[in-house]
Amino acid sequence: MQILNTLSVLALVVMSFALIVVVPVLYASTEDSGRSNRLILPGGAAWVALVLLNWGMSYFVV
C-alpha cells in the first residue's frame, strides 16, 4: 500500500507541474478559447480526483 501511496503522490506532483505550465500557455495563446477550456477543465478535474485519491489513501497508510 505504501508503494501505491507513493505513486499517487508522484502523479499528483507531475499533474500539478503540468498544469502550472499548460494553463498559462493556453490562456496566452491566440487560438479559440473554447479549445483551451476543453483542455483545462479535464486537467483540473483530474487534479481534484488525484487530491481526493491521496486523501482517501492517507487512511490506509499510517
C-alpha positions in Angstrom: 0.0 0.0 0.0 3.0 2.3 0.7 4.0 2.0 -3.0 0.5 2.9 -4.2 0.5 5.9 -2.0 3.9 7.0 -3.3 2.8 6.6 -6.9 -0.4 8.6 -6.3 1.6 11.4 -4.7 4.1 11.3 -7.6 1.1 11.5 -10.1 -0.3 14.5 -8.2 3.1 16.3 -8.3 3.5 15.7 -12.0 0.0 16.8 -12.8 0.5 19.9 -10.7 3.7 20.9 -12.6 2.0 20.1 -15.9 -0.9 22.4 -15.0 1.4 25.1 -13.8 3.0 25.2 -17.3 0.0 24.4 -19.5 -2.7 26.7 -18.1 -0.8 30.0 -18.7 0.4 28.9 -22.1 -3.2 28.0 -23.2 -4.6 31.3 -21.8 -1.8 33.3 -23.6 -2.4 31.6 -26.9 -4.4 33.4 -29.6 -6.4 30.2 -30.5 -10.0 29.6 -29.8 -10.7 29.9 -26.0 -13.2 27.1 -26.2 -10.5 24.7 -27.2 -8.4 25.9 -24.3 -11.2 25.3 -21.9 -11.7 21.8 -23.2 -8.1 21.1 -22.2 -8.0 23.0 -18.9 -11.3 21.7 -17.3 -10.4 17.9 -17.6 -6.9 18.7 -16.3 -8.4 20.4 -13.3 -10.9 17.6 -12.7 -8.0 15.1 -12.9 -6.1 17.1 -10.4 -9.0 17.2 -8.0 -9.5 13.5 -8.4 -5.8 12.9 -7.6 -6.2 15.1 -4.5 -9.2 13.1 -3.3 -7.4 9.8 -4.1 -4.4 10.9 -1.9 -6.8 11.9 0.8 -8.5 8.6 0.7 -5.3 6.6 0.7 -4.0 8.5 3.7 -6.4 6.4 5.8 -4.7 3.2 4.8 -1.1 4.3 5.1 0.0 5.1 8.6 
